[in-house]
């Protein structure tokens, strides 16, 4: 039986939340650790638009906007967060850690299907018949209740995360985007109240974050035969997390890492399984890719996307050469890209932007 650290943090600041997950990703696989991983449940205050890792940052949101923008470490769709929503992150030393000692025992497409089961059991404990239909949504009678996604870092550590609609629902997305994205850079599916739900609506009770956390803890205990130990950050951990926040998240660099750039004059967008897959790039002598940035709703491990964007520089701007680069990268067991269909969609999308 494995034991995980259990942390509950209502009202944590977004920057501190990102830094905490990053810290645990860095240390979770160390031999000195006595517990397998960390389950953390938290919320943010206010109205928050949660971008996936690969979305373009909206251009200079109005200062008067009552909406804050947050960028997750995992990919996936843009969704509401903040008041009325609860976040959960599960950090493990590798993507198969609750199932096998072999890091690649679970294929990438199996990861969300397996780890979401603790959330489904948690919902059933409070009488909510939640279901995972595949891809990235958790639903109740086909109405969206939550979103799941994941990241695997350079060392192979897993960050599985979810955002659950607790007292408000995902139909809030249109209002949030109206407040900060007047130019429509974030291509998002608009959800209606009839297509969404929340725990309060399903149970008739407004749960606070600590109660949702207890529900999630019991769900993971039941599904995976785990035990949890409540964990208070030590002084050493707090200093390490503060250093990470100051170094990696202290200004807008994290938010602005993907933005609309005038030097990337070529652009193509493809509708894919999770929403939009975009390529923004420039050409050298109209024959080679000079620089490229991918954006959109896909889920991928960030080292693979960084390598893809790096290795496509000076690649001949023709389908076979582009597909060969992408296919080689995503043939490696540590790499994955989900939500776009077949890997050939990468070359298809770029070539659509090359065509006159």
C-alpha positions, 0 to 999 in steps of 0.5 A: 500500500502506497502513502501520499502526502495530502495538502489542502490550500483554499485561497492559494495565490496562482503563482504559489500554486504553480511553484508548489507543483513545480517543486514537487515535480522536482523532488518526488522521485528522490530516493530520500522521500518516504512517500510515493507522491503528493495529492494537493487540493486548492482553489483561487479567489476571484474570476480566473480564466485558466489557459492550457500550457499551449494557448496564446496569451490574449493581448494586454487585457484591459486593466479594468477587467475583473478577470485574472488569467492563469496558465496551467502546467498541463495542456488542454482547453481554456476553462473557468477557474477561481470562485466556485471551482476547485483544483486538484493536482496529483504528482507522482515520480512517473506516469505509471507509478500507481500501477507499475514500477515501469515508467512506460507501463501506461501508454500516454492515452491511458493516463487520464483514463486511469487516474481520473477513476479516483475522481469518479469514485469521489463523486459517487461517494456524494451521490454524483454519477460522474462519468469519463467519456474519454478525451478530457471532460468529466460529465454527469448525464452528458453535462460537463462537471470537470476537466482533466489533463496532465504534464510529464516533465523532463525527468519523467515525473507526472503532474495529473490535474483537474478542475472541478465545477463546485458552486459555479459551472463551465458556462462561465467561460464566455463571460471570462473570455469577453473580459480579457480576449476581445480579439478572440486569440483563444479559440474555445467552445462556448458552453451553455448552462444546459451543457454544464453542471456543478457539484452544488447543482447535483448534490443540493449542497454547497461544499467548501474546498476542504469538503471537496478535498476530503471527498477526493481523498476518499475517492483515491483511497477507495480506487487505488488502495492508498493511504494519505498523510496530511502534510504541512510544508516545512520551512525548507520546503517553503523556502524552496517553493518561494525560490521557484516562484521568484525564479520561474513565475515572478513576472509575466514570462510564464503567462507570455511564453506563447503570444501572437508574434508579428514575426511569425507571419504564417499561420494555420489552424485545424479543428481537432479532437479537443478544439484547435491546433495552431501553427505560427511560423516564419520561413527562410527564403520560402524554403525552410521553416525559420521559427515555429510556435504551436498553440491550442488545446492539445495535451503534450509533454512540454519537453516534446513540444520544445524539441519539436519546435527546436528541430523544425527550425531550418527543416525543409518546408515540405510535408515529408520532411516535417512529418519525419521530424514529428514522427521521430520525436513522438515515436519515443516512449517518453513523448506524447501529443494527444487531442490532435488525432494522428501525428501527421496532423502536425505536418498537415497543419503547417503545410496548410499555412505554407500554401499560397 
